[in-house]
Amino acid sequence: MHHILEYMATTGFALINLKYFLMIIIGIILIYLGVAKHYEPLLLIPIGFGVLVGNVPHVAGVNISVYDQGSVLNYLYFGVVKGIYPPLIFLGIGAMTDFSTMLARPILMLLGAAAQMGIFLTFLGALYIGFSPQEAASIGIIGGADGPTSIFLTAKLAPHLLGPISIAAYSYMALVPVIQPPIMKLLTTKKERLIRMEEPREVSKKEKTIFPIVGFLLTTFLAPASLPLFSMLFLGNLLKEAVVTERLAQTARTALIDSVTIILGFTVGASTQADYFLTPKALYIFMLGAFSFAVATASGVLFAKFLNLFVKHKINPLVGAAGVSAVPDSARVVQMVAKEEDKTNFLLMHAMAPNVAGVIGSAIAAGVLWHFMVTP
Amino acid sequence: MSLGGLEAINSAHGLSVTVVGIITVFLGLFGLFVILSELHKLILLWENRSGLFTKFNFFKNKEPFPGFKLLKHSPPSVVEEAKQLYILAKFIGEEFSLSQLLELAKKRNLAISKPTIKILIDNGIIIPIDKGRYYWREENITTE
């Protein structure tokens, strides 16, 4: 009887408290959003399940959590802490991304740059609230709407905030269809939302093959700290466009990225143990993350309106919202909002240009922030 | 968490980081924008590089069009018209009809006289094929 009671006292039922319970609810909500609402299911389901795993109460010393040295989860989490998984995901993203629309109308890339304002303004906001510069930089990058970049930078600068920052980044990415439309509608007139954009020109195979080499050299020469991300992104794209490496590209965009996404999502979710996650800091991070997304969306839209003062072929300002990256969700949101005004106006292809440019822009921003935070 | 406020932003050089960050992101994507805007033109130039070299080859005194030597004793106006006709003929394609040639010349406001065309045909520079179709003799023509 004594052993039974002793054992019972070590089970989750006996150890659970309000914090763990709340986290389990959050995990279930994330899974629900993925399954029922189809919000980024490939990410939210592994993360949500990871949250459940990370919040099963247990006694100290059993060596099972991501934070216990030598545990299985700790080994899997190693790839997050050391920034191994994000570049591998970038390899897959590169291998599945078609940069044609961006190459066809490169001016739309500038919208991807404008949307990165959210990162830097949030960085200032986080400093103002009282976060350390390293923490502020990691929080700011949430506005890049790029999960792997957020994890990459946070792992380098503020690993203790990996849980809340990655959950915030991925949750907001998933909630792009909820967050962006009101801002887009607020900042544009009906007439602007009805603007039809000219058909993009056809892009040759040679252009698409040369682009990853040119893109890699330019971006890494400008922001060398982003080398791990850019090298993989552009290598993946070169594998895709070179055609002769189709087998490698196929692996990178399917088996490899899927495997890494499962492990990354799961371990990031498992790192959200209530004791580490439910802190006032996490609350601020979520608030600043939402602010970052809103500023990024607004900057993209407003910059598109600004560009329209100079360009001959008008840009539908809604397209600017896709500059926050969150590929391809924010581009889909642009299409959705445009379609509400005019069912025959197809902006998806145009929105993909700032969308993929946003990925490049946020990685440059991460490189700049990393540089300033590690150099005295 | 530290105290925060404007002092925290100042001590972390927050504004400088922000300005440099925004400029760098814009510079990176603007640089790409400039390169990508010109990339397809550069590729086109590369693909037509032989034509480009011919165009800019000022040092070699090459014939302006095949058959030029045959007209070196003709009046300059005929040679000038022949040059323009050669460009038009290349624009139409390998084969052309005289009416096509004259019509194109008219569209481009070029004063081409029919006697010039006759001279070109008589000298074997424009060769008739059949059914009123012609081609421009491309091989080198010597005066011997």
Contacts between the chains, C-beta under 8 A, distances in Angstrom:
chain1	res1	chain2	res2	distance
A	102	B	36	7.3
A	103	B	36	5.6
A	103	B	39	7.3
A	103	B	40	7.8
A	106	B	32	7.0
A	106	B	33	4.4
A	106	B	34	8.0
A	106	B	36	4.0
A	106	B	37	5.0
A	107	B	33	6.2
A	107	B	37	7.7
A	109	B	29	4.8
A	109	B	32	6.0
A	109	B	33	5.0
A	109	B	36	7.5
A	110	B	26	7.4
A	110	B	29	6.1
A	110	B	30	6.6
A	110	B	33	6.2
A	112	B	29	6.0
A	113	B	25	5.0
A	113	B	26	4.7
A	113	B	28	7.5
A	113	B	29	4.1
A	113	B	30	7.2
A	114	B	26	8.0
A	116	B	21	7.9
A	116	B	22	7.2
A	116	B	25	4.8
A	117	B	22	6.5
A	119	B	21	7.3
A	120	B	17	7.6
A	120	B	18	4.2
A	120	B	21	5.0
A	120	B	22	5.6
A	121	B	18	7.4
A	123	B	14	6.8
A	123	B	17	7.0
A	123	B	18	6.4
A	123	B	21	7.8
A	124	B	9	5.9
A	124	B	14	5.2
A	124	B	15	7.4
A	124	B	18	5.9
A	127	B	4	6.9
A	127	B	8	4.9
A	127	B	9	4.8
A	127	B	12	5.4
A	127	B	14	4.8
A	128	B	4	5.4
A	128	B	5	6.2
A	128	B	6	7.2
A	128	B	8	6.5
A	128	B	9	6.0
A	129	B	1	7.3
A	129	B	4	5.2
A	130	B	1	3.9
A	130	B	2	5.1
A	130	B	3	6.0
A	130	B	4	3.2
A	130	B	5	7.8
A	130	B	8	6.5
A	131	B	1	6.2
A	131	B	2	7.8
A	131	B	4	7.6
A	132	B	1	7.9
A	132	B	2	6.5
A	133	B	12	4.1
A	133	B	14	7.6
A	136	B	12	7.3
A	136	B	14	7.7
A	203	B	40	7.5
A	204	B	40	6.7
A	204	B	43	6.6
A	206	B	43	5.2
A	207	B	36	8.0
A	207	B	39	5.5
A	207	B	40	5.5
A	207	B	43	6.2
A	210	B	39	6.5
A	210	B	43	7.4
A	211	B	36	7.0
A	211	B	39	7.3
A	214	B	32	7.7
A	214	B	35	5.7
A	214	B	36	7.8
A	214	B	39	7.2
A	215	B	32	6.2
A	218	B	28	6.8
A	218	B	31	5.3
A	218	B	32	5.9
A	218	B	35	6.8
A	219	B	28	5.5
A	219	B	32	7.5
A	222	B	24	6.3
A	222	B	27	6.5
A	222	B	28	4.7
A	222	B	31	7.2
A	223	B	24	6.3
A	223	B	28	6.7
A	281	B	1	6.9
A	357	B	29	5.9
A	357	B	32	7.9
A	360	B	28	7.1
A	360	B	29	6.6
A	360	B	32	7.3
A	361	B	25	5.1
A	361	B	28	7.3
A	361	B	29	5.7
A	364	B	24	6.1
A	364	B	25	5.0
A	364	B	28	4.6
A	364	B	29	7.6
A	365	B	21	5.8
A	365	B	24	7.8
A	365	B	25	5.3
A	368	B	17	7.6
A	368	B	20	6.6
A	368	B	21	4.5
A	368	B	24	5.0
A	368	B	25	7.3
A	369	B	17	7.2
A	369	B	21	6.6
A	372	B	13	7.6
A	372	B	17	4.9
A	372	B	20	7.6
A	372	B	21	7.9
